[in-house]
């Protein structure tokens, strides 16, 4: 009876040796190990419309948590709207870029054309034939919402408004504005001049992150030029709510609108509203939605790089397990009341075939709460694991063939 057993074991070892030789560089599936379908690439979900039980009188609205990109409120955020003076954020963005690149300086003085002097709408009251510094003109654009100041900048820096519009459209595509088109620098009504609330939020975030040295213009409360003092039109700056920008807008077609940024502690929220009936409604609705966003939602830091999320089983590795972590901080924005219902799961093919290089993405971490879109983050190997030596692979495969053991 012993001889057949030895003979059988020898056959198993021989088969294991053949398998081990054939498995050099092959994944675990080659040994007929059934793996779960590979997890799809980790990615943030598309912008959503969370069911958080709040309405707004604005025709279009977007409330966005900047750090996580989480949308807290979405009402027609991808519909085209006339941005009115909110498009001046793009005008200023182009000027900021020229300053940062050294193509212009704040002290440079630009000439005032008759066309700029005659331009209607909100005004800085530039003097015809005068010369004004870029520093003053930026204050005229951002604080006083001067259409005339926008045109002086465009003509002085690009040669014409049309040339400056080309810069705006080209830069808009480069920085991720998905559905915006500019035909003037001031936001005066034009059927071919449009943006979306989502693009306005994107532009606001890029302004804050790309030009911190110039962003202070948006929080200045008032400015006097040509003996005329005008206050910043952003109503949130006067409310002590943490607002530090950005820009209002108003035309008969668009109604009263606002793109605002508010920072409290380590959280920043972007608010875009469009189509409100009065200045008072704009002030009240913007304050109400900002207070709601900070009161009802919070950011939760779940894992940082190096934190062990799980131990992953390794196939044919020198170590039986590999620690799994995240490559960047995993922070989620959730309704405060839903925190207790949060679930964190990991998804990856088991076992993970060796060799494994530290930092390799092997799956994803998924965070879910009821009635809220899931949040995903790449799951990475926090250490390297070499392949077993040949003898170890033979022994492991023999064990798998005889007893169904896997390691």
C-alpha positions as CSV (number, residue, x, y, z in Angstrom):
1,X,0.0,0.0,0.0
2,X,2.9,2.4,0.7
3,X,4.4,2.0,-2.8
4,X,1.4,3.4,-4.7
5,X,1.2,6.3,-2.3
6,X,4.8,7.2,-2.9
7,X,4.3,6.7,-6.6
8,X,1.3,9.0,-6.4
9,X,3.2,11.6,-4.4
10,X,6.0,11.5,-6.9
11,X,3.6,12.1,-9.7
12,X,2.1,15.0,-7.8
13,X,5.5,16.5,-7.3
14,X,6.4,16.0,-10.9
15,X,3.2,17.7,-11.9
16,X,3.9,20.5,-9.5
17,X,7.4,21.0,-10.9
18,X,6.0,21.2,-14.4
19,X,3.4,23.7,-13.2
20,X,6.0,25.7,-11.3
21,X,8.2,25.9,-14.3
22,X,5.3,26.9,-16.5
23,X,4.2,29.5,-14.0
24,X,7.3,31.6,-14.1
25,X,6.0,35.1,-14.6
26,X,2.4,33.8,-14.9
27,X,-0.6,35.1,-12.8
28,X,-2.4,32.9,-10.4
29,X,-5.2,32.2,-12.9
30,X,-2.7,30.0,-14.9
31,X,-2.8,27.4,-12.1
32,X,-6.6,27.1,-12.5
33,X,-7.2,29.3,-9.5
34,X,-10.5,31.0,-9.9
35,X,-10.2,34.7,-9.3
36,X,-13.0,37.2,-8.9
37,X,-13.5,39.5,-11.9
38,X,-10.9,42.2,-11.7
39,X,-12.1,45.4,-10.0
40,X,-12.7,48.2,-12.4
41,X,-10.3,51.1,-12.3
42,X,-10.8,53.2,-9.2
43,X,-12.3,56.6,-9.9
44,X,-14.5,59.2,-8.4
45,X,-18.1,58.9,-9.4
46,X,-19.6,61.5,-11.8
47,X,-21.1,64.6,-10.3
48,X,-24.4,63.6,-8.7
49,X,-27.6,65.0,-7.3
50,X,-27.7,63.9,-3.7
51,X,-31.1,63.5,-2.2
52,X,-30.4,65.8,0.8
53,X,-33.8,67.4,1.1
54,X,-33.2,71.1,0.3
55,X,-34.7,73.3,-2.4
56,X,-33.5,76.6,-3.8
57,X,-35.3,79.4,-5.5
58,X,-32.3,79.8,-7.9
59,X,-32.9,78.6,-11.4
60,X,-29.5,77.0,-11.4
61,X,-27.4,76.1,-8.4
62,X,-24.2,74.1,-7.5
63,X,-22.7,73.7,-4.0
64,X,-19.4,71.9,-4.1
65,X,-16.9,70.8,-1.4
66,X,-13.5,71.7,-2.8
67,X,-11.2,69.2,-1.0
68,X,-13.1,66.1,-2.0
69,X,-15.0,67.4,-5.1
70,X,-18.3,66.2,-3.6
71,X,-21.4,67.9,-5.0
72,X,-23.8,68.8,-2.2
73,X,-26.4,70.4,-4.3
74,X,-26.9,70.3,-8.1
75,X,-29.8,72.1,-9.8
76,X,-29.2,72.3,-13.6
77,X,-25.4,72.7,-13.1
78,X,-24.7,71.6,-16.6
79,X,-27.2,73.8,-18.4
80,X,-25.9,76.8,-20.3
81,X,-26.6,80.1,-18.6
82,X,-25.7,83.8,-19.4
83,X,-23.0,84.3,-16.8
84,X,-23.2,88.1,-16.9
85,X,-20.4,89.7,-14.8
86,X,-19.4,86.3,-13.4
87,X,-17.5,85.8,-16.7
88,X,-15.2,88.5,-15.4
89,X,-13.6,85.8,-13.3
90,X,-12.2,84.4,-16.6
91,X,-11.0,87.9,-17.7
92,X,-9.1,88.3,-14.5
93,X,-7.8,84.7,-14.7
94,X,-6.1,85.6,-18.1
95,X,-4.6,88.7,-16.6
96,X,-3.3,86.8,-13.6
97,X,-1.6,84.3,-15.9
98,X,0.1,87.1,-17.8
99,X,1.4,88.6,-14.5
100,X,2.6,85.2,-13.2
101,X,4.4,84.5,-16.5
102,X,6.1,87.9,-16.4
103,X,4.4,89.1,-19.6
104,X,3.0,92.1,-17.6
105,X,3.4,93.8,-14.3
106,X,1.0,95.3,-11.8
107,X,2.6,98.7,-12.3
108,X,2.2,98.7,-16.1
109,X,-0.1,101.4,-17.3
110,X,-2.6,100.8,-20.1
111,X,-4.3,103.4,-22.3
112,X,-8.0,104.1,-22.2
113,X,-9.7,104.0,-25.6
114,X,-12.8,106.0,-26.5
115,X,-14.6,102.6,-26.9
116,X,-13.7,101.6,-23.4
117,X,-14.7,105.0,-22.0
118,X,-18.1,104.8,-23.7
119,X,-18.9,101.2,-22.7
120,X,-22.2,100.9,-20.8
121,X,-23.2,98.9,-17.8
122,X,-21.3,98.8,-14.5
123,X,-18.3,101.1,-14.7
124,X,-15.0,101.9,-13.1
125,X,-15.3,105.4,-14.7
126,X,-12.1,105.3,-16.6
127,X,-11.0,108.7,-18.1
128,X,-10.8,108.9,-21.9
129,X,-7.2,109.1,-23.1
130,X,-5.9,108.3,-19.6
131,X,-3.5,105.6,-18.6
132,X,-4.3,103.2,-15.7
133,X,-2.1,100.6,-13.9
134,X,-3.0,97.0,-14.1
135,X,-3.3,96.9,-10.4
136,X,-6.0,99.6,-10.5
137,X,-7.7,98.0,-13.4
138,X,-7.9,94.6,-11.6
139,X,-9.6,96.3,-8.7
140,X,-11.9,98.0,-11.1
141,X,-12.9,94.6,-12.6
142,X,-13.2,92.6,-9.5
143,X,-14.4,95.0,-6.8
144,X,-16.3,97.6,-8.9
145,X,-17.3,95.1,-11.7
146,X,-16.3,97.7,-14.3
147,X,-17.0,96.7,-17.9
148,X,-14.8,99.6,-19.0
149,X,-11.9,98.3,-16.9
150,X,-12.2,94.9,-18.6
151,X,-12.0,96.4,-22.1
152,X,-8.9,98.5,-21.1
153,X,-7.2,95.3,-20.0
154,X,-8.2,93.4,-23.1
155,X,-7.1,96.1,-25.6
156,X,-3.9,96.9,-23.7
157,X,-2.7,93.3,-23.1
158,X,-4.0,91.5,-26.3
159,X,-4.5,94.3,-28.8
160,X,-8.2,93.9,-29.1
161,X,-11.2,92.4,-27.3
162,X,-11.5,89.8,-30.0
163,X,-7.9,88.7,-29.4
164,X,-8.4,88.6,-25.7
165,X,-11.6,86.5,-26.2
166,X,-9.5,84.0,-28.1
167,X,-7.2,83.7,-25.1
168,X,-10.2,83.2,-22.8
169,X,-11.7,80.4,-25.0
170,X,-8.3,78.6,-25.4
171,X,-7.5,78.8,-21.7
172,X,-11.0,77.7,-20.7
173,X,-10.5,74.4,-22.6
174,X,-7.0,74.0,-21.1
175,X,-8.3,74.3,-17.5
176,X,-11.3,72.0,-17.9
177,X,-14.2,74.2,-18.7
178,X,-16.5,71.7,-20.4
179,X,-19.2,74.0,-21.8
180,X,-18.2,77.7,-21.9
181,X,-17.9,80.2,-24.7
182,X,-16.8,83.8,-24.4
183,X,-17.5,86.5,-26.9
184,X,-16.7,89.5,-24.8
185,X,-14.7,90.3,-21.7
186,X,-17.3,91.9,-19.5
187,X,-20.3,89.5,-19.7
188,X,-22.6,91.9,-21.6
189,X,-25.6,90.0,-23.1
190,X,-24.7,87.9,-26.2
191,X,-26.5,84.7,-27.3
192,X,-23.1,83.2,-28.1
193,X,-21.6,84.0,-24.7
194,X,-22.4,81.3,-22.1
195,X,-21.1,79.2,-19.2
196,X,-22.5,76.5,-16.9
197,X,-22.6,76.6,-13.1
198,X,-20.2,73.7,-13.0
199,X,-17.7,75.5,-15.2
200,X,-18.0,78.6,-13.0
201,X,-17.2,76.4,-10.0
202,X,-14.2,74.9,-11.8
203,X,-13.0,78.3,-12.8
204,X,-13.3,79.5,-9.2
205,X,-11.3,76.6,-7.9
206,X,-8.6,77.1,-10.5
207,X,-8.4,80.8,-9.7
208,X,-7.9,80.0,-6.0
209,X,-5.3,77.3,-6.6
210,X,-3.4,78.7,-9.5
211,X,-3.1,82.3,-8.3
212,X,-3.0,82.5,-4.5
213,X,-0.8,85.7,-4.8
214,X,-3.6,87.5,-6.7
215,X,-6.7,86.0,-5.1
216,X,-6.8,88.7,-2.4
217,X,-8.5,91.1,-4.9
218,X,-11.7,89.1,-4.5
219,X,-12.0,89.7,-0.8
220,X,-11.4,93.5,-0.8
221,X,-14.5,95.3,0.4
222,X,-14.3,98.5,-1.6
223,X,-12.2,100.7,-3.9
224,X,-12.1,104.3,-4.8
225,X,-11.1,105.5,-8.3
226,X,-11.5,108.8,-10.0
227,X,-13.0,110.1,-6.7
228,X,-15.8,107.5,-6.9
229,X,-15.9,104.9,-4.2
230,X,-17.7,101.6,-4.9
231,X,-18.3,98.6,-2.6
232,X,-17.7,95.0,-3.6
233,X,-21.0,93.5,-4.8
234,X,-20.5,90.1,-3.2
235,X,-23.1,90.0,-0.4
236,X,-21.4,87.2,1.6
237,X,-18.3,89.4,2.2
238,X,-20.5,91.4,4.6
239,X,-22.0,88.5,6.5
240,X,-19.0,87.2,8.6
241,X,-19.5,83.7,7.2
242,X,-15.9,83.1,6.0
243,X,-16.4,84.3,2.4
244,X,-13.3,85.5,0.5
245,X,-14.5,85.7,-3.1
246,X,-15.5,85.7,-6.0
247,X,-18.0,87.6,-8.2
248,X,-21.6,88.6,-8.7
249,X,-23.5,89.0,-11.9
250,X,-26.8,90.6,-13.1
251,X,-28.5,91.2,-16.4
252,X,-32.2,91.2,-17.2
253,X,-31.9,87.9,-19.0
254,X,-29.8,86.2,-16.3
255,X,-31.3,87.6,-13.2
256,X,-29.1,88.0,-10.1
257,X,-26.3,85.5,-9.8
258,X,-23.2,84.8,-7.6
259,X,-20.1,82.6,-7.7
260,X,-18.8,82.5,-4.1
261,X,-16.1,80.8,-2.1
262,X,-16.4,80.4,1.6
263,X,-13.7,78.9,3.9
264,X,-14.2,77.8,7.5
265,X,-11.4,76.0,9.4
266,X,-10.0,73.5,6.8
267,X,-13.1,73.3,4.6
268,X,-13.8,75.4,1.5
269,X,-17.1,75.4,-0.3
270,X,-17.9,76.8,-3.7
271,X,-21.4,78.1,-4.3
272,X,-22.8,79.1,-7.7
273,X,-26.3,80.6,-8.0
274,X,-28.1,81.9,-11.0
275,X,-31.5,83.3,-11.9
276,X,-32.6,84.9,-8.6
277,X,-35.2,87.7,-8.8
278,X,-33.6,90.4,-6.6
279,X,-30.4,91.4,-4.9
280,X,-32.0,90.7,-1.6
281,X,-33.0,87.2,-2.7
282,X,-29.4,86.6,-3.9
283,X,-28.0,87.7,-0.5
284,X,-30.4,85.7,1.6
285,X,-30.3,82.5,-0.5
286,X,-26.5,82.4,-0.7
287,X,-26.1,82.8,3.0
288,X,-28.8,80.1,3.7
289,X,-27.2,77.6,1.4
290,X,-23.7,78.2,2.8
291,X,-24.8,77.8,6.4
292,X,-26.7,74.6,5.4
293,X,-23.6,73.1,3.6
294,X,-21.3,73.6,6.6
295,X,-24.0,72.6,9.2
296,X,-25.3,69.4,7.5
297,X,-22.0,68.0,6.0
298,X,-18.6,67.3,7.2
299,X,-15.3,65.9,5.9
300,X,-14.0,62.6,7.4
301,X,-10.4,61.5,7.0
302,X,-10.5,57.7,6.9
303,X,-7.0,56.7,5.8
304,X,-3.7,58.3,5.0
305,X,-0.8,56.9,3.0
306,X,0.9,54.2,5.1
307,X,-2.2,53.3,7.1
308,X,-3.0,49.6,6.8
309,X,-6.4,49.2,5.3
310,X,-6.2,45.4,5.0
311,X,-3.8,42.4,4.6
312,X,-4.0,40.8,1.2
313,X,-3.4,37.2,0.5
314,X,-0.4,36.6,-1.8
315,X,-0.2,33.7,-4.3
316,X,3.3,32.1,-4.6
317,X,4.9,34.9,-2.7
318,X,7.9,34.9,-0.3
319,X,5.4,36.3,2.2
320,X,1.9,35.0,2.7
321,X,0.4,38.5,3.1
322,X,1.0,42.0,1.8
323,X,-0.2,45.1,3.7
324,X,-2.7,47.2,1.6
325,X,-3.0,51.0,1.9
326,X,-4.0,54.1,0.0
327,X,-1.8,56.3,-2.2
328,X,-3.4,59.6,-1.0
329,X,-5.5,60.7,1.9
330,X,-8.9,59.2,1.7
331,X,-11.3,61.9,2.8
332,X,-15.0,61.8,2.3
333,X,-17.7,64.4,2.6
334,X,-20.8,63.0,4.1
335,X,-24.0,64.2,5.8
336,X,-23.2,64.3,9.5
337,X,-26.3,62.2,10.3
338,X,-25.2,59.5,7.9
339,X,-21.8,59.0,9.5
340,X,-23.0,56.1,11.7
341,X,-24.2,54.2,8.6
342,X,-21.0,54.5,6.7
343,X,-19.4,51.3,5.4
344,X,-15.9,50.8,4.1
345,X,-15.1,47.8,1.9
346,X,-12.1,46.7,-0.1
347,X,-12.3,45.1,-3.5
348,X,-9.5,43.3,-5.2
349,X,-8.7,39.9,-6.8
350,X,-7.6,37.3,-4.3
351,X,-5.0,36.1,-4.0
352,X,-2.6,38.7,-5.4
353,X,0.1,37.0,-7.6
354,X,3.7,37.6,-6.7
355,X,5.9,39.4,-7.4
356,X,4.3,42.6,-6.0
357,X,5.9,46.0,-6.2
358,X,5.3,48.5,-3.5
359,X,2.8,51.2,-4.7
360,X,1.1,49.0,-7.3
361,X,-2.6,49.5,-7.5
362,X,-4.3,46.2,-6.7
363,X,-8.0,47.2,-6.2
364,X,-10.1,49.9,-4.6
365,X,-11.5,51.1,-1.3
366,X,-15.2,51.8,-1.5
367,X,-17.1,54.0,1.0
368,X,-20.8,53.9,1.0
369,X,-23.7,55.5,2.9
370,X,-27.4,55.2,2.2
371,X,-28.9,57.6,-0.4
372,X,-25.4,59.0,-1.3
373,X,-23.1,58.2,-4.2
374,X,-20.2,55.9,-3.3
375,X,-16.7,57.2,-3.0
376,X,-13.8,55.2,-4.3
377,X,-10.0,55.3,-3.9
378,X,-7.2,53.2,-5.3
379,X,-6.0,50.3,-3.0
380,X,-2.2,49.9,-3.3
381,X,0.4,47.5,-2.0
382,X,2.2,49.1,0.9
383,X,5.2,46.7,0.6
384,X,7.0,44.7,-2.0
385,X,6.7,40.9,-2.0
386,X,9.1,38.7,-4.0
387,X,8.2,35.4,-5.6
388,X,8.8,32.2,-3.8
389,X,11.9,30.2,-4.8
390,X,11.4,27.2,-7.1
391,X,11.3,24.7,-4.3
392,X,8.7,26.7,-2.4
393,X,6.5,27.1,-5.5
394,X,6.7,23.3,-6.1
395,X,5.7,22.6,-2.5
396,X,2.9,25.1,-2.6
397,X,1.5,23.8,-5.8
398,X,1.8,20.2,-4.6
399,X,-0.2,21.2,-1.6
400,X,-2.8,22.9,-3.8
401,X,-3.1,19.8,-6.0
402,X,-3.4,17.4,-3.1
403,X,-5.2,19.3,-0.4
404,X,-6.5,22.4,-2.2
405,X,-4.3,24.7,-0.1
406,X,-3.4,28.1,-1.6
407,X,-0.9,30.6,-0.4
